[in-house]
Amino acid sequence: MSMNDAFRLIANYRLSRDAIDFTNTPVDDYEVLDLSLAYSLNDTWELFGRVENATDADYREVNGYNTAGRAVYGGARLRF
């Protein structure tokens, strides 16, 4: 494992403008940022985490259906 492989950071930015849901009703514009990272301690152990909706945006993808607020997850991975 090289040092370049040891750390990974991924940002996923979703932007919706002028959307219309399945009932042909306009949906409010929104922006959502998801982040994830992983750090390999060695060839066997990796630590990882992610933050979904990092800015805790209040948005809807479909009218009448709520979406989750900020959520944080983390863990460790063991490779054999």
mmJSON file of the N, C-alpha and C atoms, coordinates in Angstrom:
{"data_MODEL":{"atom_site":{
"group_PDB":["ATOM","ATOM","ATOM","ATOM","ATOM","ATOM","ATOM","ATOM","ATOM","ATOM","ATOM","ATOM","ATOM","ATOM","ATOM","ATOM","ATOM","ATOM","ATOM","ATOM","ATOM","ATOM","ATOM","ATOM","ATOM","ATOM","ATOM","ATOM","ATOM","ATOM","ATOM","ATOM","ATOM","ATOM","ATOM","ATOM","ATOM","ATOM","ATOM","ATOM","ATOM","ATOM","ATOM","ATOM","ATOM","ATOM","ATOM","ATOM","ATOM","ATOM","ATOM","ATOM","ATOM","ATOM","ATOM","ATOM","ATOM","ATOM","ATOM","ATOM","ATOM","ATOM","ATOM","ATOM","ATOM","ATOM","ATOM","ATOM","ATOM","ATOM","ATOM","ATOM","ATOM","ATOM","ATOM","ATOM","ATOM","ATOM","ATOM","ATOM","ATOM","ATOM","ATOM","ATOM","ATOM","ATOM","ATOM","ATOM","ATOM","ATOM","ATOM","ATOM","ATOM","ATOM","ATOM","ATOM","ATOM","ATOM","ATOM","ATOM","ATOM","ATOM","ATOM","ATOM","ATOM","ATOM","ATOM","ATOM","ATOM","ATOM","ATOM","ATOM","ATOM","ATOM","ATOM","ATOM","ATOM","ATOM","ATOM","ATOM","ATOM","ATOM","ATOM","ATOM","ATOM","ATOM","ATOM","ATOM","ATOM","ATOM","ATOM","ATOM","ATOM","ATOM","ATOM","ATOM","ATOM","ATOM","ATOM","ATOM","ATOM","ATOM","ATOM","ATOM","ATOM","ATOM","ATOM","ATOM","ATOM","ATOM","ATOM","ATOM","ATOM","ATOM","ATOM","ATOM","ATOM","ATOM","ATOM","ATOM","ATOM","ATOM","ATOM","ATOM","ATOM","ATOM","ATOM","ATOM","ATOM","ATOM","ATOM","ATOM","ATOM","ATOM","ATOM","ATOM","ATOM","ATOM","ATOM","ATOM","ATOM","ATOM","ATOM","ATOM","ATOM","ATOM","ATOM","ATOM","ATOM","ATOM","ATOM","ATOM","ATOM","ATOM","ATOM","ATOM","ATOM","ATOM","ATOM","ATOM","ATOM","ATOM","ATOM","ATOM","ATOM","ATOM","ATOM","ATOM","ATOM","ATOM","ATOM","ATOM","ATOM","ATOM","ATOM","ATOM","ATOM","ATOM","ATOM","ATOM","ATOM","ATOM","ATOM","ATOM","ATOM","ATOM","ATOM","ATOM","ATOM","ATOM","ATOM","ATOM","ATOM","ATOM","ATOM","ATOM","ATOM","ATOM","ATOM","ATOM"],
"id":[1,2,3,4,5,6,7,8,9,10,11,12,13,14,15,16,17,18,19,20,21,22,23,24,25,26,27,28,29,30,31,32,33,34,35,36,37,38,39,40,41,42,43,44,45,46,47,48,49,50,51,52,53,54,55,56,57,58,59,60,61,62,63,64,65,66,67,68,69,70,71,72,73,74,75,76,77,78,79,80,81,82,83,84,85,86,87,88,89,90,91,92,93,94,95,96,97,98,99,100,101,102,103,104,105,106,107,108,109,110,111,112,113,114,115,116,117,118,119,120,121,122,123,124,125,126,127,128,129,130,131,132,133,134,135,136,137,138,139,140,141,142,143,144,145,146,147,148,149,150,151,152,153,154,155,156,157,158,159,160,161,162,163,164,165,166,167,168,169,170,171,172,173,174,175,176,177,178,179,180,181,182,183,184,185,186,187,188,189,190,191,192,193,194,195,196,197,198,199,200,201,202,203,204,205,206,207,208,209,210,211,212,213,214,215,216,217,218,219,220,221,222,223,224,225,226,227,228,229,230,231,232,233,234,235,236,237,238,239,240],
"type_symbol":["N","C","C","N","C","C","N","C","C","N","C","C","N","C","C","N","C","C","N","C","C","N","C","C","N","C","C","N","C","C","N","C","C","N","C","C","N","C","C","N","C","C","N","C","C","N","C","C","N","C","C","N","C","C","N","C","C","N","C","C","N","C","C","N","C","C","N","C","C","N","C","C","N","C","C","N","C","C","N","C","C","N","C","C","N","C","C","N","C","C","N","C","C","N","C","C","N","C","C","N","C","C","N","C","C","N","C","C","N","C","C","N","C","C","N","C","C","N","C","C","N","C","C","N","C","C","N","C","C","N","C","C","N","C","C","N","C","C","N","C","C","N","C","C","N","C","C","N","C","C","N","C","C","N","C","C","N","C","C","N","C","C","N","C","C","N","C","C","N","C","C","N","C","C","N","C","C","N","C","C","N","C","C","N","C","C","N","C","C","N","C","C","N","C","C","N","C","C","N","C","C","N","C","C","N","C","C","N","C","C","N","C","C","N","C","C","N","C","C","N","C","C","N","C","C","N","C","C","N","C","C","N","C","C","N","C","C","N","C","C"],
"label_atom_id":["N","CA","C","N","CA","C","N","CA","C","N","CA","C","N","CA","C","N","CA","C","N","CA","C","N","CA","C","N","CA","C","N","CA","C","N","CA","C","N","CA","C","N","CA","C","N","CA","C","N","CA","C","N","CA","C","N","CA","C","N","CA","C","N","CA","C","N","CA","C","N","CA","C","N","CA","C","N","CA","C","N","CA","C","N","CA","C","N","CA","C","N","CA","C","N","CA","C","N","CA","C","N","CA","C","N","CA","C","N","CA","C","N","CA","C","N","CA","C","N","CA","C","N","CA","C","N","CA","C","N","CA","C","N","CA","C","N","CA","C","N","CA","C","N","CA","C","N","CA","C","N","CA","C","N","CA","C","N","CA","C","N","CA","C","N","CA","C","N","CA","C","N","CA","C","N","CA","C","N","CA","C","N","CA","C","N","CA","C","N","CA","C","N","CA","C","N","CA","C","N","CA","C","N","CA","C","N","CA","C","N","CA","C","N","CA","C","N","CA","C","N","CA","C","N","CA","C","N","CA","C","N","CA","C","N","CA","C","N","CA","C","N","CA","C","N","CA","C","N","CA","C","N","CA","C","N","CA","C","N","CA","C","N","CA","C","N","CA","C","N","CA","C","N","CA","C","N","CA","C"],
"label_alt_id":[null,null,null,null,null,null,null,null,null,null,null,null,null,null,null,null,null,null,null,null,null,null,null,null,null,null,null,null,null,null,null,null,null,null,null,null,null,null,null,null,null,null,null,null,null,null,null,null,null,null,null,null,null,null,null,null,null,null,null,null,null,null,null,null,null,null,null,null,null,null,null,null,null,null,null,null,null,null,null,null,null,null,null,null,null,null,null,null,null,null,null,null,null,null,null,null,null,null,null,null,null,null,null,null,null,null,null,null,null,null,null,null,null,null,null,null,null,null,null,null,null,null,null,null,null,null,null,null,null,null,null,null,null,null,null,null,null,null,null,null,null,null,null,null,null,null,null,null,null,null,null,null,null,null,null,null,null,null,null,null,null,null,null,null,null,null,null,null,null,null,null,null,null,null,null,null,null,null,null,null,null,null,null,null,null,null,null,null,null,null,null,null,null,null,null,null,null,null,null,null,null,null,null,null,null,null,null,null,null,null,null,null,null,null,null,null,null,null,null,null,null,null,null,null,null,null,null,null,null,null,null,null,null,null,null,null,null,null,null,null],
"label_comp_id":["MET","MET","MET","SER","SER","SER","MET","MET","MET","ASN","ASN","ASN","ASP","ASP","ASP","ALA","ALA","ALA","PHE","PHE","PHE","ARG","ARG","ARG","LEU","LEU","LEU","ILE","ILE","ILE","ALA","ALA","ALA","ASN","ASN","ASN","TYR","TYR","TYR","ARG","ARG","ARG","LEU","LEU","LEU","SER","SER","SER","ARG","ARG","ARG","ASP","ASP","ASP","ALA","ALA","ALA","ILE","ILE","ILE","ASP","ASP","ASP","PHE","PHE","PHE","THR","THR","THR","ASN","ASN","ASN","THR","THR","THR","PRO","PRO","PRO","VAL","VAL","VAL","ASP","ASP","ASP","ASP","ASP","ASP","TYR","TYR","TYR","GLU","GLU","GLU","VAL","VAL","VAL","LEU","LEU","LEU","ASP","ASP","ASP","LEU","LEU","LEU","SER","SER","SER","LEU","LEU","LEU","ALA","ALA","ALA","TYR","TYR","TYR","SER","SER","SER","LEU","LEU","LEU","ASN","ASN","ASN","ASP","ASP","ASP","THR","THR","THR","TRP","TRP","TRP","GLU","GLU","GLU","LEU","LEU","LEU","PHE","PHE","PHE","GLY","GLY","GLY","ARG","ARG","ARG","VAL","VAL","VAL","GLU","GLU","GLU","ASN","ASN","ASN","ALA","ALA","ALA","THR","THR","THR","ASP","ASP","ASP","ALA","ALA","ALA","ASP","ASP","ASP","TYR","TYR","TYR","ARG","ARG","ARG","GLU","GLU","GLU","VAL","VAL","VAL","ASN","ASN","ASN","GLY","GLY","GLY","TYR","TYR","TYR","ASN","ASN","ASN","THR","THR","THR","ALA","ALA","ALA","GLY","GLY","GLY","ARG","ARG","ARG","ALA","ALA","ALA","VAL","VAL","VAL","TYR","TYR","TYR","GLY","GLY","GLY","GLY","GLY","GLY","ALA","ALA","ALA","ARG","ARG","ARG","LEU","LEU","LEU","ARG","ARG","ARG","PHE","PHE","PHE"],
"label_asym_id":["A","A","A","A","A","A","A","A","A","A","A","A","A","A","A","A","A","A","A","A","A","A","A","A","A","A","A","A","A","A","A","A","A","A","A","A","A","A","A","A","A","A","A","A","A","A","A","A","A","A","A","A","A","A","A","A","A","A","A","A","A","A","A","A","A","A","A","A","A","A","A","A","A","A","A","A","A","A","A","A","A","A","A","A","A","A","A","A","A","A","A","A","A","A","A","A","A","A","A","A","A","A","A","A","A","A","A","A","A","A","A","A","A","A","A","A","A","A","A","A","A","A","A","A","A","A","A","A","A","A","A","A","A","A","A","A","A","A","A","A","A","A","A","A","A","A","A","A","A","A","A","A","A","A","A","A","A","A","A","A","A","A","A","A","A","A","A","A","A","A","A","A","A","A","A","A","A","A","A","A","A","A","A","A","A","A","A","A","A","A","A","A","A","A","A","A","A","A","A","A","A","A","A","A","A","A","A","A","A","A","A","A","A","A","A","A","A","A","A","A","A","A","A","A","A","A","A","A","A","A","A","A","A","A","A","A","A","A","A","A"],
"label_entity_id":["1","1","1","1","1","1","1","1","1","1","1","1","1","1","1","1","1","1","1","1","1","1","1","1","1","1","1","1","1","1","1","1","1","1","1","1","1","1","1","1","1","1","1","1","1","1","1","1","1","1","1","1","1","1","1","1","1","1","1","1","1","1","1","1","1","1","1","1","1","1","1","1","1","1","1","1","1","1","1","1","1","1","1","1","1","1","1","1","1","1","1","1","1","1","1","1","1","1","1","1","1","1","1","1","1","1","1","1","1","1","1","1","1","1","1","1","1","1","1","1","1","1","1","1","1","1","1","1","1","1","1","1","1","1","1","1","1","1","1","1","1","1","1","1","1","1","1","1","1","1","1","1","1","1","1","1","1","1","1","1","1","1","1","1","1","1","1","1","1","1","1","1","1","1","1","1","1","1","1","1","1","1","1","1","1","1","1","1","1","1","1","1","1","1","1","1","1","1","1","1","1","1","1","1","1","1","1","1","1","1","1","1","1","1","1","1","1","1","1","1","1","1","1","1","1","1","1","1","1","1","1","1","1","1","1","1","1","1","1","1"],
"label_seq_id":[1,1,1,2,2,2,3,3,3,4,4,4,5,5,5,6,6,6,7,7,7,8,8,8,9,9,9,10,10,10,11,11,11,12,12,12,13,13,13,14,14,14,15,15,15,16,16,16,17,17,17,18,18,18,19,19,19,20,20,20,21,21,21,22,22,22,23,23,23,24,24,24,25,25,25,26,26,26,27,27,27,28,28,28,29,29,29,30,30,30,31,31,31,32,32,32,33,33,33,34,34,34,35,35,35,36,36,36,37,37,37,38,38,38,39,39,39,40,40,40,41,41,41,42,42,42,43,43,43,44,44,44,45,45,45,46,46,46,47,47,47,48,48,48,49,49,49,50,50,50,51,51,51,52,52,52,53,53,53,54,54,54,55,55,55,56,56,56,57,57,57,58,58,58,59,59,59,60,60,60,61,61,61,62,62,62,63,63,63,64,64,64,65,65,65,66,66,66,67,67,67,68,68,68,69,69,69,70,70,70,71,71,71,72,72,72,73,73,73,74,74,74,75,75,75,76,76,76,77,77,77,78,78,78,79,79,79,80,80,80],
"pdbx_PDB_ins_code":[null,null,null,null,null,null,null,null,null,null,null,null,null,null,null,null,null,null,null,null,null,null,null,null,null,null,null,null,null,null,null,null,null,null,null,null,null,null,null,null,null,null,null,null,null,null,null,null,null,null,null,null,null,null,null,null,null,null,null,null,null,null,null,null,null,null,null,null,null,null,null,null,null,null,null,null,null,null,null,null,null,null,null,null,null,null,null,null,null,null,null,null,null,null,null,null,null,null,null,null,null,null,null,null,null,null,null,null,null,null,null,null,null,null,null,null,null,null,null,null,null,null,null,null,null,null,null,null,null,null,null,null,null,null,null,null,null,null,null,null,null,null,null,null,null,null,null,null,null,null,null,null,null,null,null,null,null,null,null,null,null,null,null,null,null,null,null,null,null,null,null,null,null,null,null,null,null,null,null,null,null,null,null,null,null,null,null,null,null,null,null,null,null,null,null,null,null,null,null,null,null,null,null,null,null,null,null,null,null,null,null,null,null,null,null,null,null,null,null,null,null,null,null,null,null,null,null,null,null,null,null,null,null,null,null,null,null,null,null,null],
"Cartn_x":[0.857,0.0,0.899,0.661,1.417,0.679,1.355,0.739,-0.434,-0.393,-1.491,-2.777,-2.668,-3.835,-4.38,-3.647,-3.997,-5.226,-5.458,-6.547,-7.407,-8.715,-9.651,-10.734,-11.027,-12.112,-12.978,-14.277,-15.218,-16.317,-16.596,-17.7,-18.696,-19.962,-21.035,-22.001,-22.08,-22.928,-24.095,-25.316,-26.519,-27.254,-27.624,-28.302,-29.538,-30.685,-31.918,-32.55,-32.805,-33.442,-34.591,-35.694,-36.837,-37.348,-37.316,-37.79,-39.315,-39.873,-41.312,-41.475,-42.342,-42.497,-43.463,-43.735,-44.54,-45.989,-46.452,-47.82,-47.817,-46.671,-46.499,-46.565,-46.166,-46.136,-44.686,-44.416,-43.044,-42.532,-41.259,-40.582,-39.606,-39.538,-38.604,-37.173,-36.397,-34.974,-34.253,-33.212,-32.418,-30.993,-30.119,-28.717,-28.387,-27.719,-27.36,-25.903,-25.169,-23.766,-23.582,-23.012,-22.66,-21.139,-20.543,-19.089,-18.761,-17.701,-17.218,-15.698,-15.131,-13.685,-13.305,-12.115,-11.573,-10.071,-9.558,-8.123,-7.64,-6.716,-6.147,-4.978,-5.114,-4.036,-2.889,-3.258,-2.3,-3.078,-2.512,-3.206,-4.404,-4.533,-5.584,-6.712,-6.388,-7.391,-7.643,-8.921,-9.318,-10.395,-10.286,-11.316,-12.089,-13.401,-14.193,-15.33,-15.843,-16.98,-17.661,-18.897,-19.601,-20.623,-20.901,-21.916,-22.865,-24.09,-25.11,-25.845,-26.11,-26.754,-25.962,-24.686,-23.75,-24.212,-24.92,-25.376,-26.749,-27.299,-28.61,-29.701,-29.635,-30.603,-32.002,-33.002,-34.399,-34.904,-35.083,-35.452,-36.407,-37.006,-37.9,-37.595,-37.469,-37.281,-38.627,-39.654,-41.023,-41.929,-42.86,-43.781,-44.551,-44.683,-45.41,-44.569,-43.306,-42.422,-41.184,-40.986,-39.827,-38.561,-37.44,-36.139,-35.409,-34.385,-33.643,-32.798,-32.612,-31.68,-30.27,-29.368,-27.973,-27.897,-27.051,-26.801,-25.304,-24.738,-23.305,-23.109,-22.205,-21.908,-20.393,-19.95,-18.53,-18.278,-17.068,-16.752,-15.329,-15.039,-13.742,-13.95,-13.027,-13.113,-11.852,-12.043,-10.94,-10.883,-9.74,-9.579,-8.711,-9.121,-8.362,-7.498],
"Cartn_y":[-1.177,0.0,1.235,2.135,3.384,4.435,5.525,6.595,7.211,7.19,7.735,6.95,5.666,4.817,4.884,5.507,5.454,6.291,7.412,8.322,8.621,8.493,8.818,9.727,10.776,11.694,11.858,11.677,11.802,12.772,13.723,14.66,14.464,14.334,14.179,15.341,16.212,17.402,17.199,17.247,17.097,18.425,18.817,20.075,19.799,20.302,20.133,21.506,21.825,23.091,22.799,23.469,23.406,21.983,21.152,19.77,19.713,18.666,18.401,16.96,16.708,15.339,14.552,13.316,12.409,12.863,13.813,14.345,15.639,15.928,17.13,18.414,18.312,19.446,19.887,21.19,21.661,21.308,20.972,20.661,21.795,22.229,23.301,22.916,23.909,23.7,23.288,22.478,22.096,21.754,21.78,21.388,20.515,19.4,18.473,18.053,18.022,17.621,16.389,15.327,14.107,13.969,13.579,13.423,12.033,11.446,10.178,10.184,9.466,9.363,7.994,7.598,6.318,6.489,5.844,5.878,4.456,3.985,2.65,2.727,2.042,1.999,1.13,0.046,-0.881,-1.734,-2.836,-3.675,-4.409,-4.428,-5.19,-4.312,-3.172,-2.325,-1.016,-0.667,0.614,1.24,2.536,3.302,4.093,4.209,4.93,5.679,6.664,7.423,8.156,8.549,9.353,10.243,11.361,12.294,12.507,12.11,12.348,13.633,14.459,15.754,16.571,16.788,17.428,18.81,19.54,20.881,20.861,19.668,19.478,20.256,20.21,20.908,20.304,21.158,20.734,20.73,19.547,19.454,18.287,18.299,17.227,16.875,15.572,15.117,14.909,14.613,14.442,15.148,15.932,16.639,15.648,15.975,15.134,14.062,13.901,12.887,13.577,13.485,14.101,13.313,13.974,13.327,13.434,12.637,12.601,13.852,14.237,15.316,14.764,15.479,15.031,13.681,12.814,11.509,11.229,10.671,10.398,8.911,8.292,6.864,6.68,5.664,5.378,3.933,3.479,2.11,1.748,0.476,-0.082,-1.317,-1.52,-2.665,-3.501,-4.796,-5.751,-6.597,-6.625,-7.43,-8.646,-9.784,-11.017,-11.311],
"Cartn_z":[0.0,0.0,0.0,-0.938,-0.967,-0.154,0.156,0.937,0.178,-1.166,-1.963,-1.775,-1.442,-1.242,0.183,1.099,2.513,2.862,2.17,2.529,1.31,1.471,0.392,0.93,0.202,0.538,-0.703,-0.53,-1.638,-1.232,-2.099,-1.89,-3.019,-2.666,-3.642,-3.45,-4.439,-4.383,-5.342,-4.809,-5.637,-5.698,-6.885,-7.117,-7.963,-7.539,-8.3,-8.51,-9.751,-10.111,-11.075,-10.876,-11.801,-12.023,-10.983,-11.093,-10.965,-11.545,-11.464,-11.014,-10.01,-9.521,-10.408,-10.009,-10.824,-10.993,-10.179,-10.317,-11.135,-11.77,-12.587,-11.751,-10.469,-9.553,-9.366,-9.455,-9.241,-7.839,-7.769,-6.505,-6.228,-4.968,-4.595,-4.957,-5.366,-5.654,-4.378,-4.527,-3.356,-3.741,-2.728,-2.84,-1.636,-1.88,-0.802,-0.971,0.13,0.124,0.996,0.408,1.134,1.102,2.226,2.328,2.84,2.332,2.879,2.867,3.819,3.888,4.402,4.032,4.49,4.677,5.708,5.983,6.25,5.427,5.608,6.569,7.689,8.67,8.169,7.477,6.88,5.869,5.407,4.423,5.014,6.326,6.991,7.53,8.108,8.778,8.033,7.984,7.405,8.285,8.528,9.227,8.187,8.363,7.377,8.056,7.365,7.86,6.725,6.97,5.979,6.672,6.043,6.504,5.332,5.506,4.489,4.838,3.834,4.017,5.044,4.737,5.673,6.136,5.316,5.686,6.349,6.555,7.177,6.422,5.098,4.253,4.427,4.436,4.49,3.051,2.469,1.063,0.83,-0.339,-0.75,-2.192,-2.472,-3.848,-4.532,-3.724,-4.202,-3.205,-3.695,-2.801,-1.933,-0.649,0.287,0.959,0.54,1.125,1.684,2.985,3.626,3.329,3.482,3.347,4.678,4.836,6.101,6.272,7.515,7.837,7.84,8.482,8.559,9.271,8.73,9.34,9.261,10.345,10.419,10.691,9.931,10.07,10.119,10.802,10.859,11.232,10.981,11.335,10.975,11.113,10.782,9.917,9.001,8.093,8.276,8.402,8.547,7.282,6.622,5.402,5.726,5.221,5.419,4.221],
"occupancy":[1.0,1.0,1.0,1.0,1.0,1.0,1.0,1.0,1.0,1.0,1.0,1.0,1.0,1.0,1.0,1.0,1.0,1.0,1.0,1.0,1.0,1.0,1.0,1.0,1.0,1.0,1.0,1.0,1.0,1.0,1.0,1.0,1.0,1.0,1.0,1.0,1.0,1.0,1.0,1.0,1.0,1.0,1.0,1.0,1.0,1.0,1.0,1.0,1.0,1.0,1.0,1.0,1.0,1.0,1.0,1.0,1.0,1.0,1.0,1.0,1.0,1.0,1.0,1.0,1.0,1.0,1.0,1.0,1.0,1.0,1.0,1.0,1.0,1.0,1.0,1.0,1.0,1.0,1.0,1.0,1.0,1.0,1.0,1.0,1.0,1.0,1.0,1.0,1.0,1.0,1.0,1.0,1.0,1.0,1.0,1.0,1.0,1.0,1.0,1.0,1.0,1.0,1.0,1.0,1.0,1.0,1.0,1.0,1.0,1.0,1.0,1.0,1.0,1.0,1.0,1.0,1.0,1.0,1.0,1.0,1.0,1.0,1.0,1.0,1.0,1.0,1.0,1.0,1.0,1.0,1.0,1.0,1.0,1.0,1.0,1.0,1.0,1.0,1.0,1.0,1.0,1.0,1.0,1.0,1.0,1.0,1.0,1.0,1.0,1.0,1.0,1.0,1.0,1.0,1.0,1.0,1.0,1.0,1.0,1.0,1.0,1.0,1.0,1.0,1.0,1.0,1.0,1.0,1.0,1.0,1.0,1.0,1.0,1.0,1.0,1.0,1.0,1.0,1.0,1.0,1.0,1.0,1.0,1.0,1.0,1.0,1.0,1.0,1.0,1.0,1.0,1.0,1.0,1.0,1.0,1.0,1.0,1.0,1.0,1.0,1.0,1.0,1.0,1.0,1.0,1.0,1.0,1.0,1.0,1.0,1.0,1.0,1.0,1.0,1.0,1.0,1.0,1.0,1.0,1.0,1.0,1.0,1.0,1.0,1.0,1.0,1.0,1.0,1.0,1.0,1.0,1.0,1.0,1.0,1.0,1.0,1.0,1.0,1.0,1.0],
"B_iso_or_equiv":[0.0,0.0,0.0,0.0,0.0,0.0,0.0,0.0,0.0,0.0,0.0,0.0,0.0,0.0,0.0,0.0,0.0,0.0,0.0,0.0,0.0,0.0,0.0,0.0,0.0,0.0,0.0,0.0,0.0,0.0,0.0,0.0,0.0,0.0,0.0,0.0,0.0,0.0,0.0,0.0,0.0,0.0,0.0,0.0,0.0,0.0,0.0,0.0,0.0,0.0,0.0,0.0,0.0,0.0,0.0,0.0,0.0,0.0,0.0,0.0,0.0,0.0,0.0,0.0,0.0,0.0,0.0,0.0,0.0,0.0,0.0,0.0,0.0,0.0,0.0,0.0,0.0,0.0,0.0,0.0,0.0,0.0,0.0,0.0,0.0,0.0,0.0,0.0,0.0,0.0,0.0,0.0,0.0,0.0,0.0,0.0,0.0,0.0,0.0,0.0,0.0,0.0,0.0,0.0,0.0,0.0,0.0,0.0,0.0,0.0,0.0,0.0,0.0,0.0,0.0,0.0,0.0,0.0,0.0,0.0,0.0,0.0,0.0,0.0,0.0,0.0,0.0,0.0,0.0,0.0,0.0,0.0,0.0,0.0,0.0,0.0,0.0,0.0,0.0,0.0,0.0,0.0,0.0,0.0,0.0,0.0,0.0,0.0,0.0,0.0,0.0,0.0,0.0,0.0,0.0,0.0,0.0,0.0,0.0,0.0,0.0,0.0,0.0,0.0,0.0,0.0,0.0,0.0,0.0,0.0,0.0,0.0,0.0,0.0,0.0,0.0,0.0,0.0,0.0,0.0,0.0,0.0,0.0,0.0,0.0,0.0,0.0,0.0,0.0,0.0,0.0,0.0,0.0,0.0,0.0,0.0,0.0,0.0,0.0,0.0,0.0,0.0,0.0,0.0,0.0,0.0,0.0,0.0,0.0,0.0,0.0,0.0,0.0,0.0,0.0,0.0,0.0,0.0,0.0,0.0,0.0,0.0,0.0,0.0,0.0,0.0,0.0,0.0,0.0,0.0,0.0,0.0,0.0,0.0,0.0,0.0,0.0,0.0,0.0,0.0],
"pdbx_formal_charge":[null,null,null,null,null,null,null,null,null,null,null,null,null,null,null,null,null,null,null,null,null,null,null,null,null,null,null,null,null,null,null,null,null,null,null,null,null,null,null,null,null,null,null,null,null,null,null,null,null,null,null,null,null,null,null,null,null,null,null,null,null,null,null,null,null,null,null,null,null,null,null,null,null,null,null,null,null,null,null,null,null,null,null,null,null,null,null,null,null,null,null,null,null,null,null,null,null,null,null,null,null,null,null,null,null,null,null,null,null,null,null,null,null,null,null,null,null,null,null,null,null,null,null,null,null,null,null,null,null,null,null,null,null,null,null,null,null,null,null,null,null,null,null,null,null,null,null,null,null,null,null,null,null,null,null,null,null,null,null,null,null,null,null,null,null,null,null,null,null,null,null,null,null,null,null,null,null,null,null,null,null,null,null,null,null,null,null,null,null,null,null,null,null,null,null,null,null,null,null,null,null,null,null,null,null,null,null,null,null,null,null,null,null,null,null,null,null,null,null,null,null,null,null,null,null,null,null,null,null,null,null,null,null,null,null,null,null,null,null,null],
"auth_seq_id":[1,1,1,2,2,2,3,3,3,4,4,4,5,5,5,6,6,6,7,7,7,8,8,8,9,9,9,10,10,10,11,11,11,12,12,12,13,13,13,14,14,14,15,15,15,16,16,16,17,17,17,18,18,18,19,19,19,20,20,20,21,21,21,22,22,22,23,23,23,24,24,24,25,25,25,26,26,26,27,27,27,28,28,28,29,29,29,30,30,30,31,31,31,32,32,32,33,33,33,34,34,34,35,35,35,36,36,36,37,37,37,38,38,38,39,39,39,40,40,40,41,41,41,42,42,42,43,43,43,44,44,44,45,45,45,46,46,46,47,47,47,48,48,48,49,49,49,50,50,50,51,51,51,52,52,52,53,53,53,54,54,54,55,55,55,56,56,56,57,57,57,58,58,58,59,59,59,60,60,60,61,61,61,62,62,62,63,63,63,64,64,64,65,65,65,66,66,66,67,67,67,68,68,68,69,69,69,70,70,70,71,71,71,72,72,72,73,73,73,74,74,74,75,75,75,76,76,76,77,77,77,78,78,78,79,79,79,80,80,80],
"auth_comp_id":["MET","MET","MET","SER","SER","SER","MET","MET","MET","ASN","ASN","ASN","ASP","ASP","ASP","ALA","ALA","ALA","PHE","PHE","PHE","ARG","ARG","ARG","LEU","LEU","LEU","ILE","ILE","ILE","ALA","ALA","ALA","ASN","ASN","ASN","TYR","TYR","TYR","ARG","ARG","ARG","LEU","LEU","LEU","SER","SER","SER","ARG","ARG","ARG","ASP","ASP","ASP","ALA","ALA","ALA","ILE","ILE","ILE","ASP","ASP","ASP","PHE","PHE","PHE","THR","THR","THR","ASN","ASN","ASN","THR","THR","THR","PRO","PRO","PRO","VAL","VAL","VAL","ASP","ASP","ASP","ASP","ASP","ASP","TYR","TYR","TYR","GLU","GLU","GLU","VAL","VAL","VAL","LEU","LEU","LEU","ASP","ASP","ASP","LEU","LEU","LEU","SER","SER","SER","LEU","LEU","LEU","ALA","ALA","ALA","TYR","TYR","TYR","SER","SER","SER","LEU","LEU","LEU","ASN","ASN","ASN","ASP","ASP","ASP","THR","THR","THR","TRP","TRP","TRP","GLU","GLU","GLU","LEU","LEU","LEU","PHE","PHE","PHE","GLY","GLY","GLY","ARG","ARG","ARG","VAL","VAL","VAL","GLU","GLU","GLU","ASN","ASN","ASN","ALA","ALA","ALA","THR","THR","THR","ASP","ASP","ASP","ALA","ALA","ALA","ASP","ASP","ASP","TYR","TYR","TYR","ARG","ARG","ARG","GLU","GLU","GLU","VAL","VAL","VAL","ASN","ASN","ASN","GLY","GLY","GLY","TYR","TYR","TYR","ASN","ASN","ASN","THR","THR","THR","ALA","ALA","ALA","GLY","GLY","GLY","ARG","ARG","ARG","ALA","ALA","ALA","VAL","VAL","VAL","TYR","TYR","TYR","GLY","GLY","GLY","GLY","GLY","GLY","ALA","ALA","ALA","ARG","ARG","ARG","LEU","LEU","LEU","ARG","ARG","ARG","PHE","PHE","PHE"],
"auth_asym_id":["A","A","A","A","A","A","A","A","A","A","A","A","A","A","A","A","A","A","A","A","A","A","A","A","A","A","A","A","A","A","A","A","A","A","A","A","A","A","A","A","A","A","A","A","A","A","A","A","A","A","A","A","A","A","A","A","A","A","A","A","A","A","A","A","A","A","A","A","A","A","A","A","A","A","A","A","A","A","A","A","A","A","A","A","A","A","A","A","A","A","A","A","A","A","A","A","A","A","A","A","A","A","A","A","A","A","A","A","A","A","A","A","A","A","A","A","A","A","A","A","A","A","A","A","A","A","A","A","A","A","A","A","A","A","A","A","A","A","A","A","A","A","A","A","A","A","A","A","A","A","A","A","A","A","A","A","A","A","A","A","A","A","A","A","A","A","A","A","A","A","A","A","A","A","A","A","A","A","A","A","A","A","A","A","A","A","A","A","A","A","A","A","A","A","A","A","A","A","A","A","A","A","A","A","A","A","A","A","A","A","A","A","A","A","A","A","A","A","A","A","A","A","A","A","A","A","A","A","A","A","A","A","A","A","A","A","A","A","A","A"],
"auth_atom_id":["N","CA","C","N","CA","C","N","CA","C","N","CA","C","N","CA","C","N","CA","C","N","CA","C","N","CA","C","N","CA","C","N","CA","C","N","CA","C","N","CA","C","N","CA","C","N","CA","C","N","CA","C","N","CA","C","N","CA","C","N","CA","C","N","CA","C","N","CA","C","N","CA","C","N","CA","C","N","CA","C","N","CA","C","N","CA","C","N","CA","C","N","CA","C","N","CA","C","N","CA","C","N","CA","C","N","CA","C","N","CA","C","N","CA","C","N","CA","C","N","CA","C","N","CA","C","N","CA","C","N","CA","C","N","CA","C","N","CA","C","N","CA","C","N","CA","C","N","CA","C","N","CA","C","N","CA","C","N","CA","C","N","CA","C","N","CA","C","N","CA","C","N","CA","C","N","CA","C","N","CA","C","N","CA","C","N","CA","C","N","CA","C","N","CA","C","N","CA","C","N","CA","C","N","CA","C","N","CA","C","N","CA","C","N","CA","C","N","CA","C","N","CA","C","N","CA","C","N","CA","C","N","CA","C","N","CA","C","N","CA","C","N","CA","C","N","CA","C","N","CA","C","N","CA","C","N","CA","C","N","CA","C","N","CA","C","N","CA","C","N","CA","C","N","CA","C","N","CA","C"],
"pdbx_PDB_model_num":[1,1,1,1,1,1,1,1,1,1,1,1,1,1,1,1,1,1,1,1,1,1,1,1,1,1,1,1,1,1,1,1,1,1,1,1,1,1,1,1,1,1,1,1,1,1,1,1,1,1,1,1,1,1,1,1,1,1,1,1,1,1,1,1,1,1,1,1,1,1,1,1,1,1,1,1,1,1,1,1,1,1,1,1,1,1,1,1,1,1,1,1,1,1,1,1,1,1,1,1,1,1,1,1,1,1,1,1,1,1,1,1,1,1,1,1,1,1,1,1,1,1,1,1,1,1,1,1,1,1,1,1,1,1,1,1,1,1,1,1,1,1,1,1,1,1,1,1,1,1,1,1,1,1,1,1,1,1,1,1,1,1,1,1,1,1,1,1,1,1,1,1,1,1,1,1,1,1,1,1,1,1,1,1,1,1,1,1,1,1,1,1,1,1,1,1,1,1,1,1,1,1,1,1,1,1,1,1,1,1,1,1,1,1,1,1,1,1,1,1,1,1,1,1,1,1,1,1,1,1,1,1,1,1,1,1,1,1,1,1]
}}}
